[in-house]
Amino acid sequence: MRIRTARLAELPLLLEIEYAAGRVFHDLDMAEIAENDLPAPAELTPYQQDGRAWVTADQTDRPIAYALVEEVDGNLHVEQISVHPEHARRGLGRRLLEHLAGEATRRGMPALTLTTFVEVPWNAPYYERCGFRILTDDELTPGLRAIRDRETALGLDRWPRTAMRRDLVRWGGTS
């Protein structure tokens, strides 16, 4: 399996991965999340065109996991990361995160950031095992605060959410 940038023709496949990954939220009584409307493939196009969409491809080169990122306050923000449930628990998410950490370092960014559900086992607890830490409200940058405000307006705070950060090692020490 290899990580590479997403191809334009693959954007519908990314949505299939997202749909399948979202279905497991039913098991946590989070039906609203499981049934959330998916974006249109065109909404993912800017990520693909700007080189901000990566996939983990299987041996046939078909995407089975993906990540979307954007720059937020000088850091690489993980907008979405999803692994198809048929391929879960094989380290694909961690490998994608490590790839993103390398990408952030190459771009001279000091950290990865993301927002996520606190109590979902494959969300905040998982990201903590991957080196992220929960940010306090005082640590939120303006961009992260804006993201959290949008999430609140969408009703996502019905379940506890948080912003997280993973500082990256750079030449001369840590950031």
C-alpha positions in Angstrom: 0.0 0.0 0.0 1.3 3.4 -0.8 0.3 7.0 -0.1 0.0 9.4 -3.0 -1.9 12.5 -4.0 -5.5 12.0 -5.0 -6.5 12.0 -8.6 -9.5 14.0 -9.9 -11.3 10.9 -11.1 -11.0 9.4 -7.6 -13.0 12.0 -5.8 -16.2 10.0 -5.9 -14.3 7.1 -4.4 -13.2 9.3 -1.5 -16.9 10.0 -0.8 -17.6 6.3 -0.8 -14.9 5.8 1.8 -16.4 8.7 3.8 -19.8 7.2 3.6 -18.7 3.7 4.7 -16.5 5.2 7.5 -19.4 7.3 8.7 -21.7 4.4 9.1 -19.9 3.1 12.1 -21.1 6.1 14.1 -24.5 4.3 14.3 -22.8 2.0 16.8 -22.3 5.0 19.1 -25.9 6.3 18.8 -24.6 9.1 16.6 -27.0 8.6 13.8 -26.9 12.2 12.8 -23.2 11.9 12.1 -23.6 8.5 10.3 -26.4 10.0 8.1 -24.7 13.3 7.5 -24.9 14.5 3.9 -21.7 14.0 2.0 -20.2 16.9 0.0 -20.4 16.8 -3.8 -17.2 15.6 -5.5 -16.8 19.2 -6.8 -16.4 20.4 -3.2 -13.3 18.2 -3.0 -11.9 19.4 -6.2 -9.9 22.4 -4.7 -8.2 20.0 -2.3 -7.1 17.7 -5.2 -6.1 20.6 -7.5 -4.0 22.3 -4.8 -2.3 19.1 -3.7 -4.1 18.9 -0.4 -5.7 15.5 -0.8 -3.8 12.3 -0.3 -4.9 8.7 -0.5 -3.7 5.3 0.7 -4.0 3.0 -2.3 -4.3 -0.7 -2.2 -2.3 -3.1 -4.3 -4.6 -2.4 -7.3 -4.0 1.4 -6.8 -7.6 1.9 -5.6 -8.0 4.4 -2.7 -8.9 2.8 0.6 -8.2 5.8 2.9 -7.8 9.5 2.4 -6.9 12.8 4.0 -7.7 16.4 3.2 -5.7 19.3 4.7 -5.7 23.0 4.7 -3.4 25.6 6.2 -4.8 27.2 9.4 -2.8 29.8 11.2 0.5 28.5 9.8 -0.1 24.9 10.6 -1.3 22.0 8.5 -4.8 21.3 9.6 -6.3 17.8 9.0 -9.7 18.7 7.6 -10.7 15.0 7.1 -9.1 11.7 7.4 -11.1 8.5 6.7 -10.3 4.8 6.3 -12.7 2.4 4.7 -13.9 0.1 7.5 -12.9 -3.0 5.5 -9.3 -1.8 5.9 -9.5 -0.4 9.5 -7.2 -1.3 12.3 -4.2 -1.9 10.0 -2.3 1.4 10.7 -3.5 3.2 7.6 -4.7 6.2 9.5 -1.5 6.5 11.4 0.5 6.2 8.2 -1.5 8.9 6.7 -0.9 11.1 9.7 2.8 10.5 9.5 2.7 11.4 5.8 1.0 14.6 6.7 3.5 15.3 9.4 6.3 15.0 6.9 4.4 17.2 4.5 4.0 19.9 7.1 7.6 19.7 8.0 8.6 20.1 4.3 6.4 23.1 4.2 8.0 24.6 7.3 4.9 24.3 9.4 5.4 23.6 13.1 2.4 21.5 13.8 -0.6 19.4 12.7 -4.0 20.4 14.0 -7.4 19.0 13.8 -10.8 19.0 15.5 -12.6 15.9 16.5 -15.0 14.1 18.9 -13.7 13.7 22.4 -15.5 10.5 23.3 -15.3 8.5 20.0 -12.5 5.9 20.5 -11.1 6.3 17.0 -11.1 10.1 17.4 -9.5 12.1 20.3 -8.2 9.0 22.1 -6.7 7.7 18.9 -5.1 11.0 18.0 -3.6 11.3 21.5 -1.9 7.9 20.9 -0.6 9.5 17.6 1.0 12.4 19.5 -1.7 15.0 19.5 -2.8 16.8 22.6 -6.1 18.5 23.4 -5.9 22.3 23.3 -7.5 24.5 26.0 -9.7 27.3 24.9 -6.9 29.7 25.6 -4.7 27.9 23.2 -7.1 28.1 20.2 -5.7 30.1 17.4 -8.1 32.4 15.5 -8.5 29.9 12.7 -9.2 27.0 15.0 -11.7 29.1 16.9 -13.5 29.9 13.7 -13.5 26.2 12.8 -14.9 25.3 16.2 -17.6 28.1 15.9 -18.7 26.6 12.5 -18.9 23.1 14.0 -21.0 24.5 16.9 -23.3 26.2 14.4 -23.7 22.9 12.6 -24.8 21.2 15.8 -21.7 19.0 16.1 -21.3 20.0 19.7 -24.2 17.8 20.7 -21.3 15.4 21.3 -18.2 16.8 23.0 -15.6 18.1 20.5 -12.2 19.5 20.8 -9.3 20.9 18.9 -6.0 19.1 19.0 -2.4 19.8 18.0 0.7 17.7 17.3 3.9 19.6 17.4 6.5 18.5 14.9 10.2 18.1 15.3 12.2 20.5 13.1 15.9 21.1 12.6 17.3 22.7 15.7 14.8 21.1 18.1 11.0 21.1 18.5 8.7 23.9 17.6 
